[in-house]
Amino acid sequence: MMNEQILVAQCPAASGIIAAVTTFLAEHGAYISEMSQFDDPENARFFMRARFHWESADTNLDEIQTAFADVADPFAMQWAFHPAKQTMRAMILVSRHDHCLADLLYRLKKGDLAMEVTAVVSNHPDLQPLVEREGLRFIHMPIEKHNKLEQEAKLLELIKDTETEVVILARYMQILSNELCQQLSGKVINIHHSFLPGFKGARPYYQAYDRGVKLIGATAHYVTADLDEGPIIEQAVQPVDHTYTPEMLTAVGRDTETVTLFRAVKLHIEHRVFLNGSKTVVFR
């Protein structure tokens, strides 16, 4: 439906929040088709996501939002309305590995992701043909020790100029500075080629092989200044056994990474993920 909306909200836990919100929506002609909520007793915080449509085509969203503020303010609520069918503007950062990028572009072409790619940025030129075949903008932004901060400043300017809403690190093999992580908090999704926490750093599948693991996995998380410690959005594992060589583990891992990153990006662009301190609340 053309007038479908998604309301996301979080606030300190209190009595009457659901009743206040649903009563408001009903009184203003909204039909709720999907609703999820979670009360975190540890942090005494409440999270909610509702999808609905207006039964009248003449509904004025600006007036609705102004009126909703009177409902939200007593609960100290952080909230936003999002058009359900609106695409999210995304920038993809890559290095030389192509599997996550290729998978995202395939799913985008098939209509599985409601996003618009503003640019694909890479510190290497290798994937330019793949990107430009899809009619997308490719930007080569080489990173060296002496120009890292300068290039990050250019990247941040590019993100602002293109009105990018989310940055996807599709096996981007560079560590973002603390300053950039802080400025883009909650807006950068990374795929880690391991099941966190564990086997961090280089060659995780070889570490896993040396330890004789029976499960390998991948983790998609928001990027923070603490390397590979950001709030986790999505994880997946695959069973393996003693017959798997490091190369076989790597091949299985590639598949796991692509699926995990896709799911995390989809959850994010559908406004299903809420930051909750060092963790996330995810409504599926």
Buried (B, 14 or more C-beta within 10 A) or exposed (E): EEBBBBBBBBBEBBEEBBEBBBEBBEEBBBEBEEBBBBBBEEEEBBBBBBBBBBEEEEBEEEEBBEEBEEBBEEBEBEBEBBEBEEBBBBBBBBBEBBBBBBBBBBBBEEEEBBBBBBBBBBBBEBBBEBBEEBEBEBBEBEBEEEEBEEBBEBBBEBBEEBEBBBBBBBBBBBBBBEEBBEBBBBBBBBBBBBBBEEBEEEEBBBBBBEEEBEEBBBBBBBBBBEBBBBBBBBBBBBEBEEEBEBEEBBEBBBBBBBBBBBBBBBBBBBBBBBBBEEEBBBBE
